[in-house]
Amino acid sequence: MNGETEQPIPATSSVAAPSEQGLRRVWAIGRSIFHWALSAAFFFPACSFLVLLGIFIDPRKNDGAQRMLCRTTMKLAGAKLVVQRAQGFDPARTCFFFVNHVNLFDPFVLYATIPQFFRGLELESHFRIPVYGWMMGRFGNVPVPDDSRPSNLKRMWRLTRAALDSGVSLVVFPEGQRTRDGRVGPFKEGLFRMAVQFGTPIVPVSLAGAFEFNKKNDPMIRPGTITVYLHGVIETKDLGKDDVPALRDRVHAIVSKPINEGLALSETPENRPRFLPQD
């Protein structure tokens, strides 16, 4: 794919950013502002055009332009995207992509690197945001109810099944929130129960290097490499509800492995910051 490098699956990891003090801190802030401004200057006009285009053209027929938008936005933001596909990954299968959630750039990274048409499950409250909410509905994202009333859950399951039956894969963030420390948080079981009930295969996806690039509650962009691991397909059609906890733990372990290896490498003595703040 354009802008990405495809390699075998062996794990790689990213090195933690060195301690930022003095002139180094000033440089990091200036560089971050530059990349924010550059990517925003491209994204907002291009996205506005695609939204207007979406009024007249089915967004599914405009998938290439949307991918170009995401690839270019990430490049201007200072990210080099690397894709590593497992031999067991099948881009032709309609599936759930289970992904660790890191920052606001995750949807851009995924849409720039997953080689098939997909949409996502998104909180229903987001659909009430002016313009953005309309765009998410028009583009086919599935709303996740803010409360767990049976009628709301039934509607979500119906919409999810309809998307999958039409050949649209779905991206989900089973943690339910962005990580605060770079590690993969606990996975919720509900989405796994859905996958088992539908018999829909699961593809675990790991975003390594995304936390070093940008963190929750920290506006700084630190340009670097984000590696997207597309792991092998996990079948669910022969599983029952009693298998859900084991399935959840298996997927969590697969997603976490490259992330934990990267964090372990960043903590080795040669990669630790040389200048530590004084007490």
TORSE-344884 format. One record per residue (C-alpha): x, y, z; residue in three letters. Coordinates in steps of 0.05 Angstrom, whole numbers, padded with zeros to 5 digits, always signed. Layout:
XYZala
...
This chain:
+00000+00000+00000met
+00022+00071-00012asn
+00061+00102+00046gly
+00070+00038+00085glu
+00120-00018+00089thr
+00096-00089+00094glu
+00142-00138+00130gln
+00137-00206+00163pro
+00105-00210+00232ile
+00167-00213+00279pro
+00159-00163+00335ala
+00192-00095+00333thr
+00188-00041+00385ser
+00197+00033+00392ser
+00244+00069+00438val
+00217+00117+00490ala
+00229+00191+00478ala
+00289+00218+00514pro
+00281+00266+00572ser
+00259+00334+00546glu
+00290+00393+00581gln
+00314+00462+00564gly
+00326+00474+00490leu
+00306+00402+00475arg
+00238+00416+00505arg
+00230+00480+00465val
+00248+00443+00401trp
+00199+00387+00417ala
+00142+00437+00429ile
+00158+00476+00365gly
+00161+00412+00325arg
+00095+00388+00354ser
+00061+00454+00337ile
+00088+00450+00266phe
+00061+00380+00255his
-00007+00397+00285trp
-00013+00458+00241ala
+00011+00422+00178leu
-00036+00362+00187ser
-00095+00406+00206ala
-00085+00452+00146ala
-00092+00391+00102phe
-00144+00351+00141phe
-00200+00402+00151phe
-00207+00427+00079pro
-00199+00356+00051ala
-00247+00326+00102cys
-00298+00381+00089ser
-00296+00365+00015phe
-00306+00291+00028leu
-00365+00306+00074val
-00398+00348+00021leu
-00383+00294-00030leu
-00415+00243+00017gly
-00482+00279+00010ile
-00486+00259-00063phe
-00442+00197-00067ile
-00444+00134-00025asp
-00381+00139+00019pro
-00368+00066+00005arg
-00354+00085-00067lys
-00305+00138-00044asn
-00262+00093-00002asp
-00197+00108-00038gly
-00202+00183-00025ala
-00216+00170+00049gln
-00154+00126+00054arg
-00112+00179+00020met
-00139+00230+00070leu
-00116+00186+00128cys
-00048+00168+00099arg
-00032+00240+00083thr
-00056+00267+00150thr
-00012+00217+00187met
+00048+00233+00143lys
+00040+00308+00155leu
+00032+00294+00230ala
+00101+00262+00229gly
+00083+00188+00232ala
+00116+00134+00190lys
+00068+00076+00184leu
+00095+00005+00181val
+00049-00055+00170val
+00067-00125+00192gln
+00018-00180+00171arg
+00018-00249+00201ala
+00014-00307+00153gln
-00054-00324+00182gly
-00083-00256+00165phe
-00135-00258+00110asp
-00155-00190+00081pro
-00214-00221+00045ala
-00251-00243+00108arg
-00306-00201+00139thr
-00288-00197+00212cys
-00282-00158+00277phe
-00216-00122+00284phe
-00200-00118+00359phe
-00150-00061+00370val
-00115-00030+00430asn
-00138+00043+00438his
-00082+00094+00445val
-00100+00164+00420asn
-00144+00205+00374leu
-00102+00185+00314phe
-00121+00111+00319asp
-00177+00115+00266pro
-00130+00149+00217phe
-00076+00097+00228val
-00124+00040+00219leu
-00158+00067+00158tyr
-00090+00080+00126ala
-00065+00009+00138thr
-00122-00043+00141ile
-00128-00069+00069pro
-00204-00076+00066gln
-00267-00036+00073phe
-00289-00029+00146phe
-00327+00015+00194arg
-00327+00022+00269gly
-00370+00017+00332leu
-00374+00086+00363glu
-00408+00115+00425leu
-00478+00139+00409glu
-00463+00206+00442ser
-00414+00220+00386his
-00470+00217+00336phe
-00502+00277+00370arg
-00442+00322+00355ile
-00461+00372+00301pro
-00435+00353+00231val
-00389+00299+00259tyr
-00447+00257+00283gly
-00482+00262+00216trp
-00418+00243+00181met
-00408+00181+00225met
-00479+00159+00210gly
-00473+00173+00136arg
-00407+00135+00133phe
-00438+00074+00165gly
-00409+00072+00236asn
-00450+00032+00286val
-00474+00070+00349pro
-00459+00039+00416val
-00513+00060+00467pro
-00492+00104+00525asp
-00537+00062+00571asp
-00548-00013+00571ser
-00624-00016+00565arg
-00645-00079+00529pro
-00678-00041+00472ser
-00615-00001+00458asn
-00570-00062+00460leu
-00617-00100+00414lys
-00614-00043+00364arg
-00538-00043+00367met
-00535-00118+00355trp
-00583-00112+00297arg
-00543-00057+00264leu
-00478-00094+00276thr
-00506-00158+00245arg
-00532-00119+00185ala
-00463-00089+00173ala
-00428-00156+00178leu
-00480-00190+00133asp
-00467-00137+00080ser
-00393-00153+00080gly
-00369-00095+00123val
-00317-00111+00175ser
-00319-00073+00241leu
-00264-00043+00283val
-00275-00045+00358val
-00234-00020+00418phe
-00249-00072+00472pro
-00215-00031+00527glu
-00270+00021+00520gly
-00221+00078+00532gln
-00152+00103+00513arg
-00091+00078+00551thr
-00059+00124+00602arg
+00008+00087+00610asp
+00018+00055+00542gly
-00002-00015+00564arg
-00063-00051+00540val
-00119-00047+00590gly
-00170-00101+00608pro
-00217-00122+00552phe
-00293-00121+00563lys
-00330-00185+00547glu
-00391-00157+00511gly
-00359-00151+00442leu
-00331-00222+00448phe
-00400-00249+00464arg
-00425-00214+00402met
-00370-00244+00358ala
-00385-00314+00386val
-00460-00308+00377gln
-00452-00283+00305phe
-00396-00333+00290gly
-00355-00275+00262thr
-00279-00285+00261pro
-00234-00238+00301ile
-00169-00207+00278val
-00127-00179+00335pro
-00091-00114+00317val
-00033-00082+00356ser
-00014-00009+00349leu
+00058-00005+00372ala
+00093+00063+00377gly
+00027+00101+00378ala
+00034+00118+00452phe
+00103+00148+00440glu
+00074+00188+00382phe
+00017+00219+00422asn
-00013+00206+00490lys
-00080+00217+00522lys
-00084+00284+00559asn
-00019+00306+00525asp
-00024+00348+00461pro
+00049+00337+00442met
+00063+00301+00377ile
+00130+00265+00377arg
+00143+00242+00305pro
+00164+00170+00298gly
+00144+00101+00272thr
+00077+00069+00287ile
+00076-00006+00272thr
+00009-00038+00258val
+00009-00113+00271tyr
-00047-00149+00234leu
-00049-00217+00270his
-00078-00282+00245gly
-00153-00295+00240val
-00185-00327+00301ile
-00248-00368+00286glu
-00308-00363+00331thr
-00362-00404+00295lys
-00350-00467+00338asp
-00347-00429+00404leu
-00401-00421+00457gly
-00414-00371+00512lys
-00371-00411+00561asp
-00312-00400+00515asp
-00317-00324+00517val
-00270-00311+00576pro
-00215-00354+00546ala
-00225-00321+00478leu
-00220-00252+00510arg
-00156-00270+00546asp
-00126-00301+00483arg
-00140-00238+00442val
-00114-00193+00497his
-00049-00232+00501ala
-00039-00228+00425ile
-00053-00153+00422val
-00009-00140+00483ser
+00053-00179+00462lys
+00084-00128+00414pro
+00065-00070+00460ile
+00097-00102+00521asn
+00159-00121+00483glu
+00167-00049+00460gly
+00158-00022+00531leu
+00208-00072+00558ala
+00259-00051+00506leu
+00249+00023+00522ser
+00264+00008+00595glu
+00333-00024+00582thr
+00392+00017+00608pro
+00417+00039+00540glu
+00350+00068+00522asn
+00336+00105+00587arg
+00342+00181+00587pro
+00413+00204+00602arg
+00391+00267+00638phe
+00342+00256+00695leu
+00306+00312+00732pro
+00337+00330+00798gln
+00298+00324+00863asp
